[in-house]
Amino acid sequence: MLQKLQNLVRSGEKIAMLTCYDATFAKLMERAGVDILLVGDSLGMVLQGSENTLNVSMHHMTYHTKSVAAGAPNTVIMADMPLGSYEHDNEAAYKNAQWLIKSGAHIVKFEGGGNRVDTARYLVEHGIPVCAHLGFTPQSVNQLGGYKIQGKTDESAAQIMQDAIAMSNAGVSFVLLEMVPATLAKKITETIKTPTIGIGAGVDCCGQVLVLQDLLGIYSGPADKDLSEFKSPRFVRNFLKDTNSIQDAVAAYVKAVKDKTFPASEHSY
């Protein structure tokens, strides 16, 4: 199935990706033509009500991956490797990645560049497809000082570019760029051989991803915080607002990505 996505990219068609956590939505998204379903550790925020993704476990990820796989047998499923499942030892990373693959994922995603490149290369060499996640990395939210755009300075932009090149050379299947300037994402996309997927990274990436609850305009922040404290990120667009159903909203998102009308400039940095 991954080969079909590579063919899409080669033909110039954009990849539409959404987060998914259960069989019902997986079935709906498959019918709507979503190319990749991301079982994201964002479930810690949108399903569990936490402030971040840091408490998500491998058990959470395998449970939801199995659920999504049951609902979308003909769609590529990407699963996040949660905090603590890949950083310390390549063999442990491999075993955890295998666990996700056996649960129904076709590809695993983990965050970071630098020494994570060796982990990516190890997994790829052992038959595990990988998506590298660069730019803003939610599992490092505390080190990054909150939810902030990355790659704004020449130094940080050069580091992200260097990491993207290294990950591409390591053989990853995709590079996901989150909350980086659109100009940087465009340059990376033009430089590396690996397809890019953006979220808050401009329209020039090879594909786009959104969190389902953001697309529907229903996420309102941590469960214990008042609604008035939540501000939707710049890269979010509520597709339900202009449609008559969830099915139509998902289909409208897919069409907007394919037509290159989403993200528009107001959704980019």
Long-range contacts (C-beta under 8 A, 24 or more apart in sequence): 1-74, 1-75, 1-76, 1-106, 2-76, 2-106, 2-107, 2-129, 2-173, 4-76, 5-35, 5-36, 5-76, 5-195, 6-195, 8-35, 9-195, 9-206, 9-207, 13-258, 14-206, 14-207, 14-208, 14-257, 14-258, 14-260, 15-195, 15-197, 15-206, 15-207, 15-208, 15-257, 16-207, 16-208, 16-253, 16-254, 16-257, 16-258, 17-78, 17-197, 17-207, 17-208, 17-209, 18-209, 18-210, 18-211, 18-212, 18-215, 18-250, 18-253, 19-43, 19-46, 19-209, 19-210, 19-211, 19-212, 19-213, 20-68, 20-72, 20-212, 21-46, 21-47, 21-64, 21-67, 21-68, 21-212, 22-64, 22-67, 22-68, 22-71, 23-67, 23-68, 23-70, 23-71, 23-72, 24-71, 25-71, 25-212, 26-67, 26-68, 26-69, 26-70, 26-71, 26-72, 26-75, 27-71, 27-72, 28-246, 28-247, 28-250, 29-72, 29-75, 29-250, 30-71, 30-72, 30-74, 30-75, 31-247, 32-247, 32-250, 32-251, 32-254, 33-251, 33-254, 34-75, 34-250, 34-254, 35-75, 35-76, 35-207, 36-75, 36-76, 36-77, 36-78, 36-197, 36-207, 36-209, 37-68, 37-72, 37-75, 37-76, 37-77, 37-78, 38-78, 38-79, 38-80, 38-109, 38-209, 39-64, 39-65, 39-68, 39-77, 39-78, 39-79, 39-80, 39-105, 40-80, 40-211, 41-80, 41-82, 41-83, 41-138, 41-139, 42-80, 42-138, 42-211, 45-219, 45-222, 46-211, 46-212, 46-213, 46-219, 48-223, 49-222, 49-223, 49-224, 50-222, 50-223, 51-222, 51-225, 52-138, 52-141, 53-82, 53-83, 53-138, 53-139, 53-141, 54-83, 54-139, 54-141, 56-80, 56-82, 56-83, 57-82, 58-82, 58-85, 58-96, 58-99, 58-100, 61-85, 61-100, 61-103, 62-99, 62-100, 62-103, 65-100, 65-103, 65-104, 65-105, 66-103, 66-104, 68-104, 69-103, 69-104, 69-105, 70-104, 76-106, 76-107, 77-104, 77-105, 77-106, 77-107, 78-105, 78-106, 78-107, 78-108, 78-109, 78-131, 79-103, 79-105, 79-107, 79-108, 79-109, 80-108, 80-109, 80-110, 81-108, 81-109, 81-110, 82-139, 83-139, 85-110, 86-110, 86-116, 86-119, 87-112, 87-116, 87-119, 90-118, 90-119, 90-122, 90-123, 93-119, 93-122, 93-123, 94-122, 94-123, 94-126, 94-128, 97-123, 97-128, 98-128, 101-128, 107-131, 107-173, 107-174, 109-133, 109-174, 109-176, 111-137, 111-138, 111-139, 111-140, 112-137, 112-140, 112-163, 113-159, 113-160, 113-162, 113-163, 113-164, 113-166, 113-167, 114-163, 117-163, 117-166, 117-167, 117-170, 120-167, 120-170, 120-171, 120-172, 121-170, 121-171, 124-170, 124-171, 124-172, 125-171, 129-172, 129-173, 130-171, 130-172, 130-173, 131-172, 131-173, 131-174, 131-175, 131-176, 131-197, 132-163, 132-164, 132-167, 132-172, 132-174, 132-175, 132-176, 133-176, 133-178, 134-160, 134-163, 134-164, 134-167, 134-175, 134-176, 134-177, 134-178, 134-180, 135-160, 135-177, 135-178, 135-179, 135-180, 135-201, 136-178, 136-179, 136-180, 136-200, 137-178, 138-178, 147-179, 147-233, 148-179, 149-179, 149-180, 149-181, 149-200, 149-269, 150-178, 150-179, 150-180, 151-180, 151-181, 151-184, 152-181, 157-181, 157-184, 160-184, 160-188, 161-187, 161-188, 161-191, 164-188, 164-191, 164-192, 164-194, 164-196, 165-191, 165-192, 167-192, 167-194, 168-192, 168-193, 168-194, 174-207, 176-209, 177-201, 177-205, 179-233, 179-235, 179-269, 180-269, 181-269, 182-268, 182-269, 198-263, 199-235, 200-233, 200-234, 200-235, 200-263, 200-267, 200-268, 200-269, 201-235, 201-268, 201-269, 202-263, 202-268, 202-269, 203-260, 203-262, 203-263, 203-264, 203-268, 207-257, 208-257, 208-262, 208-263, 210-235, 210-236, 210-237, 210-253, 214-238, 215-239, 215-240, 215-249, 215-250, 215-253, 216-240, 216-246, 216-249, 217-241, 234-266, 234-267, 234-268, 234-269, 235-263, 235-267, 235-268, 235-269, 236-267, 237-262, 237-263, 237-267
